[in-house]
Amino acid sequence: ACTRSRLRSSRISGPVDRHRVVHRRVDRRLRKSRMSSSGTRAFDTPSEDVTGKKRPALDSAELARCTGSWDSCQRAEAGPSGSGDAKDAHLVLHPQAELDALQRRLVTQFLRTVDPNEESIVITNPRAQGNPIVWVTRPWQDMCGFTYGEAVGRNPRLTQGERSDPAVVSAISGALKQERPCKVAMVNYRGGEGGPAFWNMLSISPLLHRGQLQLYIANLQDYSYHMGQMVSLTPSQFCRAALHYRRGRRLDAPLTSLSLAKPAIYEADGEHPLQPAPEPPPAQPMMRRLGWNKLVLEPEHLADRVGDALSRIDAQYELAERLASGESVVVSARSGDVAMRVLVSEEADGHYSISCARLSGDTFSYHAAFRQLKAALGEALTQHPLQSRGFVTPPTGAARGALPLARALPALTAP
């Protein structure tokens, strides 16, 4: 009876003991989740790092706290109540991540503006030798075939292989050295060279603090399916560092998938002035048009898809103009007696549109050509999947290519 009384009083009056019990329960849940078949993988730490030096051994507690999952980090850092509130949680990074105190704070600040369990994102440290990876999200691990522990400390080139265009790789390096945001389409390999090849679109954006470069943020999308829908044209790899990508953007609001796909220069300090915005593209003349809006495919790819569709309906076309100050591409085409202009442009809300204007020819013939173009464009305008073709082998040399996946059902705009 005395023993039961002492145990009962210690449970009531011992807040430290209760905290320890809660922490032990959290640790047990984390260890069980790593061994379960729910699909949540813990990382495997290589025995040696990229320099060949022996890595220090990590215990099970550290492994459970560094899975690359934001939710796991929140649970691991939850207070005694186990609430794990996102506002109070702290990001737990891999022990091999090379970051100073400011950079750690910036990683946390950026991840609060995105959904890291949905977006494929890799963060690198340009201030360390070799621009090593310091953080990857779970979708990045699934897409690229490397766990967080396997990727940390290595350069993002770990996914490149035989068919990755060396000219594109060189262009990326040049853009990063000049601290410029860029958009890239290239062939990568899951798990590195020797693994399955896939088309990768990545938007690379520098993250600054008071105007000083601190990190690089890359948003990736697997674009293999859309590349495979091109019939008459062969997609090409490219790196584009356009002037309008140098737009300033703050981290004071959630970033959507559409905004993450647009390269920018992020400024973490809310009081520091942003990069001056580039000149807006010139207004297009008002014309009666047919077309589609609310598209999220990258405009260069949309222009390629338009060219591919025009070739399939035996129309002649040429790229008439590519406006450097904005996301606008003009394609001139002729189908029989009908001449038309196809404009791919960015809308005010950030989506893209394809609009067709008749320049000459019979109205009925123009509408017939428009219906043929719509049918040939296919899933570029809808979310209905078509028959998937095999992996498309890119040609040698850097050129224009295709980019991000459409996520919204576009609406048909009337003239």
Secondary structure, DSSP 8 states (H G I E B T S, - for coil): -HHHHHHHHHHHH-HHHHHHHHHHHHHHHHHHHHHSSSS-------SB-TTS-B-----HHHHHT-SS-HHHHHHHT--TT----TTT------TT----HHHHHHHHHHHTTS-TTTSEEEEE-TTSTT--EEEE-HHHHHHHS--HHHHTTS-GGGG--TTS-HHHHHHHHHHHHTT--EEEEEEEETTSTTS-EEEEEEEEEEEEETTEEEEEEEEEEE-HHHHHT-SSS----EEE--GGGG-EEESSS---HHHHTS--EEE--TTS-----------------EEEEEE-S-HHHHHHHHHHHHHHTT-EEEEEEEETTTTEEEEEEEETTEEEEEEEEE-TTS-EEEEEEEEES-HHHHHHHHHHHHHHHGGGSSS------------SS----------S--EEE--
